[in-house]
Amino acid sequence: MHHVTLDRWSRGESVLHRRDARVKVLALAAYLVAVATLDAGQQLALVACGALLAAGLLASRLPAGALLARAAIVLPFSGVFAIFSVLGGQPGRAVELVEKSYLSACAVLLVAGTTPLARLMGALESLHVPRFVVLVVQFIYRYLFVVSEQAQHMRLAALSRGEKGSFRAAAGALAVLFARSEARAEAVYRAMAARGFSGRIPQLGTPQLHPADAAFLIAAVGAAAIIRIAAGVFS
Amino acid sequence: MHIPDGFLATPVWAGLDATAAPAVAYLARRAGRNFDEGRIPMLGVMGAFVFAAQMINFPVGVGISGHLLGGALLAQTLGPSAAAVTMTAILAIQALVFQDGGVLALGANVWNMALIGVLAGYLPLGALGCGRRRLAAFLGGALSVLAVAVVAIAELLVSGVRMPGPVLAVTMGLFFVTALIEGAITAAVVGAIGAVNPDWTSRPQAPLARKAMFGLGACAFLLATGGIFLASTAPDGLERLAGRIGLGERARVLLAAPMPDYEARWFSSAALGKAAAGMAGLVLIFVLTALLGKWLIRTRRKE
């Protein structure tokens, strides 16, 4: 399935994989802000942002082609609006939309592809995202593929029974899926309570900031800041 | 309806991020109070259910099929605050794992789909009560899609993303059809869930909470109506607003100077004006009827 790729990527081994998740989240935020606040006229700065991303991609040792193709999922949306901008006589704006959305998607994918989601969520929690939200994200991610698989099975079963596809039948199928999810949630809760779940998912090992993490943070945030400031000064 | 990064002007995404964070934190605390720790797996599995539900196709006509979007269904089964938290978590996963919606734009998407969409989906249930479940489900589904579409488009327009008038009218029309489909699906699913276990669909809410939620929802609708009016019928207003919050000033001067009348022409297009006025009228009518219904229920209760 779709997710397996990202999960496999995030368990790889590279300089970027080894960095602390909190540091990567902060670096991502700095990069995204730098890209988002650039103007259409500052093409050179956008190229520099692209170069920064390429450096990260090399360091991550992820399959570059696959990552770039996956991030291309944003292109249809931005492409449509780019066409509107061109029709409206703003070709610069069109280029800007496509570049910014694509660069941002690549950067997010680079961080998500080098950090397991559980780590990423742990980092967000220590950066003061409400624990309740973080927990719900973890649970959704954990059961997303289980419930999706179940939906897939139900669809297949309906097809093999010669289901022609009626509105009521689909509603019934969803109600059954809802009931099964409810039952699953009960079972999950009881199993977790029996194992001493206290409302907190424990992290394996306490994350510690190493000198390399600090160096990475300074380098990444510094590079993004320099690009942004230089673009402001020279434009 | 997920806005990617790079589309919203800096004041728009920054402002929405800055306001979405405390709103979600408040709702999380609220949901945490109403839900003991044991209910957290429930929210997670229900969030997973919404993802999975999108695989089941609903035939709606010749060769066309739709699928559940889920905001209203979550709101009407889990309650508004838990549904908003679950929707926020879904949006975070979509942004991080599926590249559906941006990370800086997450605040905007949370506002649109997790706060306004969920509240709009809950509003009819809050107003009609549990007596007319299916009608409430239909209205909830339809309204949540309409509300999300209107605010998302308003955010894009205020950010200076241009959409030609006819395209905007067609987009609105498509969203209107989507809203009807979502309403029908939500009503059918709520009915079917009620048949499996009536407890799941008639979870009563405390009257005070309902009132608060109703007020918030009404505010959201008024804001959305104002936004679309501003964005469509009053090009000067939009320009002035854009100037005041300092967005795209340079870009516009730089890029639009050769054709100063171009943007204005789009915005004064008759079709667009009509579409927006129609939408706004629809929303207003709903708010009025909802208020009237609420008042009727209250007076009847007193008697």
Interface residues (C-beta under 8 A of the other chain):
Chain A: H2 H3 L6 L28 A29 L32 V33 V35 A36 T37 D39 A40 G41 R70 A71 I73 V74 F77 S78 F81 F84 S85 L87 G88 G89 Q90 G92 R93 E96 L97 E99 K100 S101 Y102 L103 S104 A105 V108 L109 A112 L117 L120 P130 F132 V133 L135 V136 V137 Q138 F139 I140 Y141 R142 Y143 L144 V146 V147 S148 Q150 A151 Q152 M154 R155 G165 S166 F167 R168 A170 A171 G172 A173 L174 A175 V176 L177 F178 A179 S181 E182 R184 A185 E186 V188 Y189 M192 A193 F197 S198 G199
Chain B: P4 D5 G6 F7 T10 W13 V24 A25 A28 R29 A31 G32 E37 G38 R39 I40 P41 M42 L43 G44 V45 M46 G47 A48 F49 F51 A52 A53 M55 I56 N57 F58 P59 V60 S65 L68 T77 V85 T86 T88 A89 I90 A92 I93 A95 L96 V97 F98 Q99 D100 G102 V103 L104 L156 G160 V161 R162 M163 P164 V167 A184 I185 A188 V189 G191 A192 I193 A195 V196 N197 W200 R250 A251 L254 L255 A256 P258 M259 Y262 E263 W266
